[in-house]
Structure formats: structure tokens, C-alpha cells
Amino acid sequence: MTDEHAHIWTAIQGELRRTVDPDDYALWLDGIALRRVEDGAHVVLEVPAKLRGWVAGRFADRLRHAAAAVLGAGATVALVDAGAVEDADRRHSTPRGAERADVNPALRFEQFVVGEGNRFAHAAALAVAEMPGQTYNPLFLYGPPGVGKTHLLHSIGNYVRDCSAPPLTVRCTTAEAFTNAFLGGLQAGDVDRFKERFRGVDVLLVDDVQFLQSKARTEEEFFHTFNALIDAGAQVVLTCDRLPRDLEALEERLRDRFEAGLVADIAPPDLATRMTVLRKRVQRDGVAIADDDALGAIAGRIATNVRALEGALVRVVAFASLTSRPITAQLADEVLSGLYPGAPRPAAAPTVERVLEAACELFSVTRDELLSSTREARVAWPRQLAMYVAREQTGASLPAIGAAFGGRNHTTVLHAWRRVGSRAGADPEAAQAIRALSERLDADRDG
């Protein structure tokens, strides 16, 4: 172990001792040793074989959060048996970047916070976990980074492993790891072994499939792997940062297959969801909050990414611990204003209703016209613009915005959002219209 790794392990132990009861720490965690730190963010810990199952089941969250507090939000933790160190060494002697991904035992449906922006995706994921290969196949989850796609993916894997009878085999990986494993098989002349690993499973979970783009040979292999699994009745679940049809550098036949099942979006969390995420994290970690507004101060600053939201909480808690200060809204603002200097804590976000009113005022159209089905240009453009601004500024989900705009569905709102965003990039007048509507809403908050 290098001096740097020894320092990292000491810091992680300090985080654990802060959140774990001393008696529990002495009984279950004192015997853990650091084996290695890979790629600066993957911590491999050595655990006595007889304790490994218990430690994984009871302390996986604490271990991961402690590692994240020291190494950053993307840190991961793996547990290996103390008696199988050499085997672990051989397993990790694969080329840098080779597949290491598996189901994270800490990511389960029970820990997932359901809100308006992810309710449909959560229901679909749970249905797939309960009846793999029989409901939605493939299931394609898409949304921006940090909104919970990976959490749902691993939740499906954990549910299937825990509850399926007879037991089903699950493989969880990333598109990048799939690519590396395939290329490694080609270089080693052992493609058949690669195929056995990915085609001989009951459930295949693949994260970040956008990284398959522009990799012709890997796309070809993934196409055949996908078909083999679907034909065999195996479940395939994919996550991506965009819709299949927006993967322009991916082969059309793959895009078609991705859209053949259920496509479910996950929107950025609204304020209520962000507050629930923070409350669950505080409760789980046993953090004392001196001021109820402290969580509101954090949730108000981090509006799009759950990982960043939890990372902000960790930073505030760490700063409070190091300075022996209570966790208050004032402290949260002090800590986060340095990290996010361009993002002061905002006032309450405008409502969809207020966006509707402001659009009517700006474009001199009536509310009835805006909510009607007319496609006249003088009404259609303000309607799409209002939908765009509502999604950007209110935090409301796509279905909620659609319902407010005359009962339209979420795909209509998403189409409007994309169309306005594209037009604003090429048309200065469109960009000015967005600014004008946004300024009216800002004036409400300043007033």
C-alpha cells in the first residue's frame, strides 16, 4: 500500500467512524483492510470471508458514501474475501478499463426516491424486475446525467437476484465496459468466451448505451447479442442520456430495436423530490440538522442532478464537522456559494400557471387560445415557447406541464422543448423571445 493510499484509507475510516456506532464499527468494520485504490475512485476492500455477506448487506451504503466523501461523488467500493487475495489480484489484472461492473448491492428500489419526474420510469423498472422478459422488453430509460437511471438499472438487478425463483442470472455492465471486453476478446482470440458471458444470461443491464456510437465493430456485436437475448426470452434493460432516435451516430437497426420495447424518460427532480432525497440521506447517515431551512438552501441550488445534490450535502456536513458549526441555511449558503459562485440560492421557482399567464401577456393571446388545439402560428409559437420555459424554470415534470397546457401528453411537451431550443440556437429573435418571457418571471421573483 502506498503512502497516498494509506492516507485515503485513513480518511475513509474517519468518515465511517463519524457515521457508524462505535460498537458496530468495532464488531464489523474494524477488521476491514484496504487492498487497493484503482483509477483514483474504485476502492477494493478486504473483508474476512465470514463477515463479507453481512458487511455488504448492512454497511454497503456507508462504505460507498465514506469513499465518495474522500474521493468524490463517483467513487465505488468492492469487497473481496480476505482469504482470496491472490484470486482477486488475478481477476483485476485485466487491461485498464476492462469490464469490472456488476450490480451494486446498495442501489435498490427501497432507496430510490419517487417523484413526478421519475414515477413512470420507476413503475416500468419495477414491472420488469417482477416479470423479467415478460413485460417491457427491451426497457429503455433515458434522461440527463444524475437523475437516477443507473440507480433503477441496479435496482432491477438486485431485485431479480434476490427474488427470482428459480434464480436468474444477471449481468450488469456499461457500454464502455462491453466495448472493452469485446475488443479484449478479439485481441486474445477468444470471442466465443465473450459471447458466453453476455449471451448466456437471463437479464442483461447496460448503462450509457450512447457510448456505443461510432464503434462499428462493437455495434455489430451488440446488435447480435441483443437479438440473441431477445430471441431467447431474456430481459434487456438499457439506459441512455437521450432518446434512441437522437443517437444519430448509431446504426439505424439498433435504434429501431431500442425503440421496439418501452421507452421511459426520467426528468430532473423537482423541488419536492430533491428535498425528499436530502431528508432520506440525512436520516440514513444520522446527520443532525440544526435548521430545517438548511436542506432547502441545498435543494434550491442543485436543481438538475441527484448526485451533485448528495455531493453538496456531503460537503456541507463535512464543513460543519471540521469547523464544529451547526448545519444551518446560512452555513449551507456559505459553503455552496464558493463551489457554485454563479448559482445563488433562488427564490421560489415560478409555477406552470404563471408561465401561462406571462406568455399570454407577452404575446397578446388569450389563455383559451393558448390551451386550444389551434395550430395558427400566432398561437402555436407562444404555446411551444411557454412549454419550453416551463420545463426550464418550474421543475415540473413533462406530464404535469402537458396537463396544464390543455391535457397534452408528455411527448408533445418534449417536442416543443426540443424545437424551441433548436430554433433559439439559430434564430436571434427566438432567443430574444425566451429571454423576454424569462425576464417577466424573474421580475415576479425580484418583486
ABEGO torsion letter per residue (X at the ends): XBAAAAAAAAAAAAAAAAABBAAAAAAAAAABBBABBBGGABBBBBBBAAAAAAAAAAAAAAAAAAAAAAAEAABBBBBBBAAAAAAAAAAAABBBGBBABBBBAABBAAABBBBAAAAAAAAAAAAAAABBGABBOBBBBBEBBGAGAAAAAAAAAAAAAAABOBBBBBBBBBAAAAAAAAAAAAAAGBAAAAAAAAAABABBBBBGAAAABGBAAAAAAAAAAAAAAAAAGBBBBBBBABBAAABAABBAAAAAAAAABBBBBBBBBBAAAAAAAAAAAAAAAGBBBABAAAAAAAAAABAABAAAAAAAAAAAAAAAAAAGBBBBAAAAAAAAAAABAABBBBBBBBBAAAAAAAAAAAAGBBAAAAABABABAAAAAAAAAAAAAAAAAAGBBAAAAAAABGGBBAAAAAAAAAAAAAAAAABAAAAAAAAAAAAAAAAAAAX
